Amino acid sequence: MQRPPPPVAPQATRCFFKLKPESKFRNPSEPQAQALEAIRGTSDSGIVILPCGAGKTAVFLQAALEAGNRVLFLNFEKQGVMQVADAIREHTNVSPTQLCAYSSECKTQPNTLLCYMVTTYSMFSTTSNRSGDTARVRQFVTTTPWDLVVLDECHHAAAETYMPLIKILVQNSRRVLGFTGTLCRGVAMAGADEQLRNETNAKEFAFIGRVLYSRTPAELEAAGLIAKVRRTEVSVRMTPHFEAAHERVSGSLKQYLQALNPDKLNAVWMLVNLHRSMQHVGMIFCNHLLPAKALQGFLGERWGLLSGGNAYGTEGTHTAQINAALVKRFNSGELDGLIATPVGESALDVFNPHFRYAIVIDAHGGQAPASQKLGRLSRTPRVLCRPDETPEAHRKHLLGQQKDAIYYEIVTEHTEEETAAKARDVQFVHDGYEATRITFGTVQDAIREAGFEEADAPFASPVAQIKLLVECLSYPDLGQVECIGNAMAGEALRPHREAVKSGVRKVATAKHSIFKKRAQDNLDRTRAQLPKRKAEAAAAKREVLQNAPIPEVAVRILRELMVDADLLASADIELPPPNPEEVLDD
């Protein structure tokens, strides 16, 4: 019995959206053009693997314009939503009424007829805890027969929380295309051969489709199409007090102590100064806000902090808009660098030509985040082919303009950081990034030769180191202290709030215009006092934070380490008197 022919995908309706005549996306690079040809060569869903810096946005935006008039773009971070929406506005004729950017910070309603919608994987991945409006938009997202669904950074799509949504979209849409620089999620399989690694990754992402096009960083770097990045691993020993404390704690405290190892931060200071002397700007990556806060403390206000949250509230409010403004300042040369928590691993369009180095101080996490961090350095100046220029001449031109950059990982010896770094090395080597391994002593030699004083490093002194140790050990208790501080700030503001309420009542109940005007004047004067009262509330909170007692775990460890009393006094650290029972035990 003859089988019926396979179903043919319906043809797209006439595409109303186009690239603007002046868009640079009209001149694709070699890998961009090849990726587009691979996409055009089949109607299948699938995946395009292009290294960071190769211009995936230009490829998937052109694919979207050719697919139809209803396209859904899914991003991993809110920052990505903003950047894709900005690219659509800048490069296409999609109007504001036809573009829907939807995240926790920005909610525009989708156009049901002509719609380019940009959102995050997490926004609609579950049905729980959704407002009525968001639930209605989710219904639109999951039932619309999209002409194309674009999965940016699609290595995240295999997460258990996202996969159910992606499978619905695969079923309901004409086509799904995933784009990534690293088609992997977990830790690399040490010792596995290339074929096994590729087969394993392909199976994990088979629910999207097969790989339609793939290029490695090594191939594009050799052609001059992305930056030439050298990878350097700096091994650093723990300072004695930190090492002893590290042996006595567990959980997140261990990671804080590894990340804030004083000589690791001193190495950061040295590398930053070496590169600053060459007019380079850079990025520093860390997993937690505590080291980010410490870094900003000694690097200064010309370093911006990118974050997706505010931890205990002490670091201020962070939004995608604030992060985007910092990236803009970095690109324009107003900043010497960016300090980034995981929000900065992907979807950051950094094109400052002086961006020549990145430093990673938390050597934890899998291979995909590590490759994404390195990929921030990969953008190199775009060089268009000159009239009558031969391919060989153009290649030499590309290599002549190619950016050189350095990616540093600072790893604390004899900790989990070494194990994690070795596991990630498998993916780095696969991508063509062999590591040069040096010690902290090599960095010290370089800083001396450059004429800097080691004594100027932020944590060169024992006093600075012991203060940092106490800050690390106290961080888990900061949330409770923050709550007390907020309560004190609220109490300081309460009289003003009550005075305003009273003033509003007097205005509303005044029987005569003269009394009403007098009450309104008093209310206006009271409201004008708000900045002063807020400052008093902030001072009350600050006093709580500054005078908070040292947590028990910090007291216990400082006593066990038998830290010199003169050192504690020099650091303004006063331990409470020992419990009589502890004295008896001793």
C-alpha positions in Angstrom: 0.0 0.0 0.0 1.4 3.3 -1.1 1.9 5.8 1.7 0.4 9.3 1.3 2.9 12.1 0.6 4.1 14.0 3.7 2.2 17.2 4.5 3.6 20.3 3.0 4.0 23.3 5.3 1.7 26.1 4.3 3.2 29.0 2.5 3.6 32.3 4.3 1.3 35.2 3.4 2.8 38.2 1.8 5.4 39.7 4.1 4.7 43.3 5.0 7.8 43.9 7.0 11.2 44.7 5.5 14.7 45.9 6.4 15.1 49.6 6.2 17.2 50.8 3.2 20.0 52.1 5.5 20.2 49.0 7.7 23.6 47.4 8.0 21.9 44.0 8.1 21.5 44.3 4.3 25.2 43.5 4.1 25.6 40.1 5.8 29.0 38.6 6.6 30.1 35.3 5.1 28.8 33.1 8.0 25.6 35.2 8.2 24.9 34.7 4.5 25.6 31.0 4.8 23.3 30.6 7.8 20.5 32.4 5.9 21.0 30.1 2.9 20.8 27.0 5.2 17.6 28.4 6.7 16.1 29.1 3.2 17.1 25.7 2.0 14.5 23.8 4.1 11.1 24.4 5.7 12.2 22.3 8.7 12.5 23.7 12.2 16.0 23.6 13.5 19.0 25.2 15.2 21.7 27.6 14.0 25.0 27.6 16.0 26.9 30.8 15.5 29.6 32.0 18.0 29.0 35.1 20.0 30.1 38.2 18.0 29.1 36.6 14.7 25.8 38.5 14.4 23.0 36.0 15.3 20.5 38.9 15.7 21.0 40.0 12.1 20.4 36.4 10.9 17.2 35.7 12.9 15.8 39.1 12.1 16.2 38.5 8.4 14.7 35.0 8.8 11.8 36.6 10.6 11.2 39.1 7.9 11.1 36.4 5.3 8.9 34.1 7.4 5.8 36.2 7.7 4.0 38.8 9.7 3.5 37.1 13.0 6.8 36.2 14.7 7.5 35.4 18.4 11.0 36.0 19.8 11.9 34.3 23.1 14.9 35.5 25.1 16.5 34.3 28.3 16.8 37.7 30.0 14.8 40.9 30.1 17.9 42.6 28.8 17.6 40.5 25.6 14.0 41.6 25.2 15.1 45.2 25.1 17.9 44.6 22.7 15.9 42.6 20.2 13.0 45.1 20.4 15.5 47.9 19.8 17.0 46.0 16.8 13.5 45.6 15.3 12.9 49.4 15.7 16.3 50.4 14.3 16.5 48.0 11.3 12.9 47.3 10.2 9.7 49.1 9.2 7.7 47.3 12.0 5.6 50.1 13.5 5.2 50.6 17.3 1.6 49.3 17.1 2.9 46.0 15.5 5.8 45.5 18.0 5.0 44.0 21.4 7.8 43.9 24.0 6.4 41.9 27.0 8.3 41.3 30.3 7.9 42.0 34.0 9.1 45.5 33.4 7.3 46.3 30.2 3.9 45.1 29.1 2.5 46.3 25.7 -0.5 44.5 24.2 0.1 42.3 21.2 -1.4 43.1 17.8 -3.5 40.0 16.8 -3.0 40.6 13.0 0.5 41.9 12.4 2.7 41.1 15.4 6.3 40.9 16.2 6.3 39.9 19.8 9.5 39.8 22.0 9.4 38.2 25.5 11.3 35.9 27.8 11.1 32.1 28.2 10.0 32.4 31.8 7.2 35.0 31.2 4.8 32.4 29.9 6.4 29.1 30.9 3.9 28.4 33.7 0.3 29.2 34.3 0.6 29.8 38.1 0.9 33.2 39.8 -0.2 35.1 36.6 -2.3 38.2 36.6 -5.5 38.2 34.6 -3.9 40.3 31.8 -0.8 38.1 31.6 -2.9 35.0 31.6 -4.8 36.4 28.6 -1.6 37.2 26.8 -0.3 33.7 27.5 -3.4 32.3 25.9 -2.6 34.4 22.8 1.0 33.3 22.8 0.2 29.6 23.0 -2.7 29.5 20.5 -1.5 31.9 17.8 -0.3 30.1 14.6 3.0 31.9 14.5 4.8 32.1 11.1 8.0 31.7 13.0 9.2 31.3 16.6 12.8 32.4 17.3 14.5 30.9 20.3 17.4 33.2 21.1 20.1 31.6 23.3 18.2 28.3 22.7 20.6 26.3 24.9 18.2 27.4 27.7 15.2 26.0 25.9 15.9 22.5 27.2 15.3 23.5 30.8 12.5 21.5 32.4 10.5 24.7 33.2 10.7 26.0 29.6 10.4 22.8 27.5 6.5 22.4 27.9 6.0 25.9 26.5 8.5 25.3 23.6 6.8 22.0 22.7 3.4 23.8 22.5 4.9 26.4 20.2 6.6 23.8 18.0 3.2 22.1 17.5 1.2 25.3 16.8 3.7 27.3 14.7 4.7 26.9 11.1 8.4 26.9 12.1 10.7 27.2 15.1 14.3 28.3 14.8 16.8 28.2 17.7 20.0 30.3 17.8 22.9 29.8 20.1 26.7 30.0 20.3 26.9 26.9 22.6 24.5 24.0 22.1 25.0 22.5 25.5 23.6 22.9 29.0 25.3 20.7 31.5 29.0 20.2 32.4 31.1 18.9 29.5 31.9 15.2 29.4 35.6 15.1 30.1 37.3 12.6 27.8 34.3 12.2 25.5 35.2 12.3 21.8 33.8 14.9 19.5 31.2 12.6 17.9 29.7 11.5 21.2 29.5 15.1 22.5 27.7 16.2 19.3 25.3 13.3 19.4 24.5 13.8 23.0 23.8 17.5 22.5 21.8 16.8 19.4 19.5 14.4 21.3 19.0 16.9 24.1 17.7 19.5 21.7 15.9 17.2 19.2 12.5 18.6 20.3 13.4 21.8 18.5 14.9 20.2 15.4 18.2 19.3 13.7 21.2 21.5 13.5 20.8 23.5 10.2 24.1 25.4 10.3 27.1 25.5 12.6 30.4 27.3 12.8 33.0 27.1 15.6 34.7 30.1 17.2 38.1 28.8 16.0 36.9 28.9 12.3 35.6 32.4 12.6 38.6 33.7 14.5 41.0 32.3 11.9 39.0 34.1 9.2 39.1 37.4 11.2 35.3 37.5 11.6 35.4 37.5 15.4 38.0 38.8 17.8 41.2 36.9 18.6 40.8 36.0 22.3 43.6 34.5 24.4 42.5 32.6 27.5 44.5 32.9 30.7 43.9 31.0 33.9 45.4 32.6 37.0 45.8 30.4 40.1 45.8 32.1 43.5 46.4 30.7 46.9 44.0 31.6 49.8 45.4 34.0 52.4 45.9 32.2 55.7 42.8 33.6 57.6 40.5 33.0 54.7 41.9 29.4 54.2 41.3 28.6 57.9 37.8 30.1 57.8 37.1 28.2 54.6 37.8 24.9 56.4 35.2 25.8 59.1 32.2 26.8 57.0 29.8 25.2 54.5 27.3 26.1 51.8 27.3 29.6 50.3 29.9 30.8 52.8 32.5 28.6 51.1 31.8 30.2 47.7 31.9 33.7 49.2 35.3 33.1 50.7 36.6 31.6 47.5 35.3 34.5 45.5 36.5 37.2 47.9 39.9 35.6 48.6 41.9 38.8 49.2 44.7 37.9 46.8 42.1 37.1 44.1 40.7 40.6 44.4 44.3 42.0 44.5 44.9 40.2 41.2 41.8 41.8 39.8 43.1 45.3 40.8 46.5 44.5 39.2 45.0 43.3 35.9 42.6 46.3 35.7 45.5 48.7 36.2 47.7 46.9 33.7 45.0 47.2 31.1 44.0 50.7 32.0 47.6 51.7 31.3 47.0 50.5 27.8 43.7 52.4 27.5 41.7 49.2 27.6 38.2 48.8 29.2 36.9 45.6 30.5 34.2 43.4 32.2 34.4 41.5 35.4 32.0 38.6 36.0 30.9 37.2 39.4 28.1 34.9 40.5 27.0 36.9 43.5 26.2 40.5 44.5 28.6 40.4 47.5 31.8 40.2 45.4 30.2 42.6 42.9 29.8 45.1 45.7 33.4 44.6 46.9 34.7 45.1 43.4 32.8 48.3 42.8 34.0 49.5 46.2 37.7 49.6 45.2 37.4 50.1 41.4 35.3 53.2 41.8 32.3 55.0 40.2 33.7 54.6 36.7 32.7 50.9 36.9 29.0 50.1 36.5 27.2 47.2 38.1 24.9 45.1 36.0 22.5 42.9 38.0 19.1 41.3 37.8 18.2 41.9 41.4 19.1 43.8 44.6 19.8 41.0 47.0 18.9 42.4 50.5 18.2 45.9 49.1 21.6 47.3 50.0 22.8 47.5 46.4 20.0 49.6 45.1 17.4 48.8 42.5 18.5 47.1 39.2 16.2 46.9 36.2 16.8 46.1 32.5 16.5 49.8 31.7 19.2 50.7 34.2 21.4 47.9 32.9 20.9 49.1 29.3 21.8 52.6 30.3 25.1 51.4 31.8 25.9 49.4 28.7 25.3 52.5 26.6 27.6 54.5 28.8 30.2 51.7 28.5 30.0 51.7 24.7 30.3 55.5 24.6 33.5 55.5 26.7 32.1 57.0 29.8 32.9 53.9 31.9 36.2 52.0 32.5 34.3 48.8 32.9 31.2 46.8 33.8 30.9 44.4 36.8 28.3 41.8 35.9 26.4 39.1 37.8 24.9 36.3 35.6 22.6 38.8 33.9 25.6 40.0 31.9 26.5 36.5 30.5 24.4 36.9 27.4 22.3 39.4 25.5 24.7 42.3 26.0 25.5 44.3 22.9 29.0 45.6 23.9 30.9 47.2 21.0 33.3 49.6 22.6 36.5 49.2 20.5 38.6 49.5 23.6 36.9 46.5 25.3 39.9 44.2 25.4 39.6 42.0 28.5 37.2 40.1 30.7 37.9 38.7 34.2 35.9 35.9 35.8 36.3 35.7 39.6 33.7 33.0 40.4 34.8 29.8 38.7 31.5 28.0 39.1 28.8 27.1 36.7 28.6 25.0 33.5 30.2 25.3 30.1 27.5 27.3 28.4 27.7 30.3 30.8 31.5 30.2 30.6 31.4 30.3 26.8 28.8 33.1 26.9 31.1 35.2 29.2 34.0 34.8 26.8 31.8 35.6 23.9 31.2 39.1 25.2 34.7 39.8 24.0 34.2 38.4 20.5 32.9 41.4 18.6 35.5 42.7 16.2 35.3 45.7 13.8 33.1 45.0 10.8 35.2 45.2 7.5 33.2 45.3 4.3 34.7 44.1 1.1 36.2 46.9 -1.0 35.3 47.3 -4.7 37.4 44.8 -6.8 39.0 43.4 -3.6 40.0 39.7 -4.0 38.9 37.2 -1.3 42.5 36.8 -0.2 43.0 40.5 0.0 39.8 40.9 2.0 40.8 38.2 4.4 44.1 40.0 5.0 42.2 43.2 5.5 40.0 41.4 8.1 42.9 40.0 10.0 44.6 43.4 10.0 41.6 45.0 11.7 40.9 42.0 14.0 40.6 42.9 17.7 42.9 41.2 20.2 41.5 40.4 23.7 42.2 38.4 26.8 39.9 36.4 28.9 41.0 35.7 32.5 39.7 33.2 35.0 41.1 33.6 38.5 40.8 30.3 40.3 41.4 29.7 44.0 43.7 26.7 44.5 42.6 23.6 46.3 38.9 24.4 46.1 35.8 23.4 44.1 36.8 26.2 41.7 39.6 24.0 40.3 37.3 21.1 39.7 34.7 23.3 37.9 37.4 25.0 35.8 38.8 21.6 34.6 35.3 20.5 33.6 34.7 23.7 31.6 38.1 23.3 29.9 36.6 20.6 27.7 34.2 23.0 26.0 36.8 25.8 25.8 39.3 23.4 24.1 36.5 22.3 21.7 35.9 26.0 20.8 39.6 26.5 20.2 40.5 28.4 23.4 43.4 26.6 25.0 44.5 28.2 28.3 47.8 29.7 29.3 48.2 29.0 33.0 50.0 31.4 35.3 50.3 32.1 39.0 49.5 35.1 41.2 53.3 35.7 41.3 53.4 36.2 37.5 50.8 38.9 37.9 52.7 40.5 40.8 55.9 40.6 38.6 53.9 42.3 35.8 52.5 45.0 38.0 56.0 45.7 39.5 57.5 46.0 36.0 54.7 48.4 35.0 55.6 50.7 37.9 52.7 50.1 40.2 53.1 49.6 44.0 51.8 46.3 45.3 51.1 48.0 48.7 48.4 50.1 46.9 46.3 46.9 46.2 43.0 47.2 48.1 43.6 44.1 50.3 47.3 44.1 50.7 47.2 44.9 54.4 46.1 42.5 57.1 43.6 45.1 58.4 41.8 45.2 55.0 41.8 41.4 54.8 40.3 40.8 58.2 37.6 43.4 57.5 36.8 41.6 54.3 36.7 38.3 56.2 34.1 39.6 58.6 32.0 41.1 55.8 32.0 37.7 54.1 31.0 35.8 57.3 28.3 38.4 58.1 26.6 38.5 54.6 24.1 35.6 55.2 22.7 37.6 58.2 22.4 40.8 56.3 18.8 40.1 55.3 17.7 40.1 58.9 19.6 43.3 59.7 18.1 44.8 56.6 14.6 44.1 57.9 15.4 45.8 61.2 16.8 48.8 59.3 13.7 49.0 57.1 11.5 49.0 60.2 13.5 51.8 61.8 13.3 53.8 58.6 9.6 53.2 58.5 9.3 54.5 62.1 11.3 57.6 61.3 8.9 58.3 58.4 5.7 57.5 60.2 5.1 61.0 61.8 5.5 62.6 58.4 3.0 60.2 56.8 0.5 60.8 59.6 0.9 64.6 59.3 0.2 64.4 55.6 -2.9 62.3 56.2 -4.1 64.7 58.9 -3.5 67.6 56.5 -5.5 66.0 53.7 -8.4 65.4 56.1 -8.3 69.1 57.3 -8.4 70.3 53.6 -11.3 68.0 52.8 -13.3 69.0 55.9 -12.7 72.8 56.0 -16.0 74.7 56.0 -14.7 78.0 54.7 -12.4 78.9 51.8 -10.1 80.8 54.2 -9.6 77.8 56.4 -9.3 75.5 53.4 -6.5 77.6 52.0 -4.8 77.7 55.3 -5.0 73.9 55.6 -3.8 73.5 52.0 -0.8 75.8 52.7 0.1 73.7 55.8 -0.3 70.5 53.8 2.0 71.8 51.1 4.7 72.8 53.7 4.4 69.3 55.2 4.8 67.6 51.9 7.8 69.8 51.1 9.5 68.3 54.1 9.5 64.8 52.5 13.1 64.8 51.1 14.4 65.8 54.5 12.4 63.2 56.3 13.5 60.5 53.8 17.1 61.5 54.5 16.5 61.1 58.2 14.9 57.7 57.6 17.9 56.6 55.5 20.2 57.7 58.3 18.2 55.7 60.8 18.6 52.6 58.6 22.3 53.2 58.0 22.9 53.5 61.7 21.3 50.0 62.2 23.4 48.5 59.4 26.6 50.1 60.8 26.0 49.1 64.4 24.7 45.6 63.8 26.5 43.1 66.0 28.9 40.6 64.4 27.0 37.4 63.7 27.7 34.4 65.9 29.3 32.4 63.1 31.8 35.3 62.5 32.6 35.6 66.3 33.1 31.8 66.6 35.5 31.6 63.7 37.5 34.7 64.7 38.0 33.2 68.1 38.9 29.8 66.7 41.5 31.4 64.4 42.8 33.3 67.5 43.1 36.5 65.5 45.5 38.9 67.1 43.7 41.4 69.4 45.8 44.3 68.0 44.7 43.4 64.4 41.1 43.3 65.4 41.4 46.7 67.2 43.1 48.2 64.1 40.2 47.0 62.0 37.6 48.4 64.5 36.3 44.9 65.2 35.1 44.4 68.7 34.1 40.9 69.7 31.5 40.5 72.4 32.7 39.1 75.7 32.8 35.3 75.7 30.0 33.3 77.1 30.9 32.1 80.7 30.1 28.5 79.6 32.6 28.9 76.8 35.3 30.1 79.2 34.7 27.1 81.4 34.9 24.8 78.4 38.2 26.3 77.5 
